[in-house]
Amino acid sequence: SILLPDHRVIYRSKNWPTASDLANSILAEYQTSTDNAETSLILSVADDVRPLMGYLPQTRMAVMVAVALLTLVGILLAIWVLRKTALNPLNQLTGHLQEMRGNRRLLGQKITVGGSREIRALANNFNEMSGELSKLHESLETMAYGDALTGLPNRNRMLERVQRQLWLHREDQSPFALMIMDLDRFKIINET
């Protein structure tokens, strides 16, 4: 549509929407002006928006599905990063701790884990604690099963070893020998 400044129609397309169809149309106007800034013509373009409105529900659904998928991917990525940086290393530390509970020989054995800086710091502290516990355990075992003066195994160690041999040989029914030696005047020998 081409209008004069007083809105008189100079030209209007035969496809121009009627007054009742203007509610379903989108209009764009451009005013041309002369050198003295007066409006000389008004150019208008109209387009029917009903086909666009027909696509909106489908587009809305497609956008919602895309947002849901992106959210799901984001959540899965966050879970993967969390597992990689925190949960898997913590599971490794927990598993090693449970193994140490059942097998004291694992005390002092270092474990290396990946993950965040905090998890690695926790693993380093865990390794230090495990090393200190290993030293303490060795010290307690030496005191419990060794003679402080000679460093040789004591009576408790001997009884433990005899019981172990009895159990092993009872299982496969093989013979074993136990030799007991007695020293006369041991107190005098020990004191000298």
N, C-alpha and C positions, 0 to 999 in steps of 0.2 A: 504494500500500500504506500502511495506517495500522497502526502497531505501538505497543504499550505499552512503557514503559521496559525491561521485562525481555525484550523482543523477541517477545512473544506477538502474534499477528496478530489485529487487530480487523476489518480489511477488506483484501481483496486483489482487484484487478480480474481478470476472467477472462482478460484478455490479458497478464497478468504472465508474464515469461519463466520457463521452467523452470530448474532448477539447471544443466543442460548448456548452455542458451542464455544464461546470465548472462555467459559469456565474450564473447559477441557483443553485449552490451548496455552501455549507459552508465547509471550510477545517480547520482541526486542525493538527498541526505537533508537534512531540516530538522527540528531538534528544538525543540519548543515547551516552554516552561518556565512554572512557576507563579511566584507572587510570592516564594517563598522559594528560587528558583533551582533547583528540582528539575525534572527532565525529566518532562513529563506525557505527551507523545505524540511519536512519530517518524513524520514524513511522508516517504515515499519515492516517487520517480518514476523509471521505467525506460524507456529507448527503445532500439530495435534499431538498431545502428550499421552493419549490413551494407549497407543502401542507400548510406549515406555512404561506406563503404569502396569501394563500386563506383564512386563518382564521383571518388575520390582520384586514380587514375591519369590520368584525363582532366584533372582540375584541375592535377595536377602537370605534365602536358604543356603545358597552356595557360599556366601560370606560367613554365615554361622558355622557351616561344616568346616570351612577352611580355618576359621578361628579355633574351633574345637580340636581339629587335627594339630594345628600349631601349638595349642596349649598342651595337648597330649605329648607331642614330641618334646616340648620344653620340660614337662614333668619327667618324662623318661630320661632325658639328658641329665637333668638335675639328680635323679636317682642314681644314674650310672656314675656321675662325678662323685656323689656322696659315697657310693660303694667303693669306688677306686681310691678315694683320698682318706676315708675314715673307717668305714665298716669292715672292709677286707683286712686292713692292717690291724684293727682292733681284734678281729676274729683270729688272726695269726697269733697275736699276743695272748689272747685268752686260751687258745689251743695249746700254746707252749707252756703256759702256766699250769694247765690241767695235766699235761704230760709230766711236768716237773713234780707235781703233787704225787703222781704214781711212781716216778723213777727219780730218786734223789741224785743219781749220777748226772742228770741233765742240769743240775745247779751249776751256774757259772758259764754255761754254754750261751754264747751270744746269739741273738736273733736280729736279723736285718729286715726292716719293713720300709715300704714306701709310704706315700701319703703326704699329708700336709706337714708343715713345720712343727705344729703342736704334737702330731702323732709321732713324728720322728724323735722329738724331745722326750716324749713319754717312753718310747722304745729305748732310748739311751739311758734314761733313769731306771727303767726295768732291767736293762743289762747290768748297770752298776749295782743295783740291789741284789740281783742274782749272783754276781761275783762275790759280794760281801757275804751273802748267805752261804755260798759254797765254801768260803774260807772258814766261816763260823762252824759249818757242819763238819768240815775236816778236823777243826780244832776239837769239837765236842766228841767226834768219833775217836780221835787219838786219846783223849782223856778217858773215854769210856772203855776202850779196848786195848790200850797200851800201857806199859809200865813207864811211869814218869822218869825213873832213874835210868833204866837200861834202854828204853825205847822199844823193847820187845813186846810181842803180844801177851796180854795178861790172861787170867783164868776165864774171864767172860768171853774173850775171843776164842779160847780153846773150846769152851762148851758150845759156842755157836758153830764152830767148824765141825765138831764131832756130831752135833745134831744134824747138820747139813749132810755129812757123809752117811750117817745112818739112814736118813730119808732117801738120798740118792741110791744107795745100795739096796735098800728095801724095795724100791721101785723095780729095778732090773735084777734083783736077787743075786747080786754078785758079792763075793766076800771082800772084806777089807780088814786091815790090821791096825791096831792101836797099841803103840808102845809107850809104856809109862816108865820113867826113869826117876830114881830117887837118889839124892845126894846125902850121904851121911855128914853130919856136922856142918850143914849148910849155913847155919847162923854164924858160925866161926869164920867160914870161907867168905860169906857176904860182908862181915864186919872188917875183915882184913883187906 
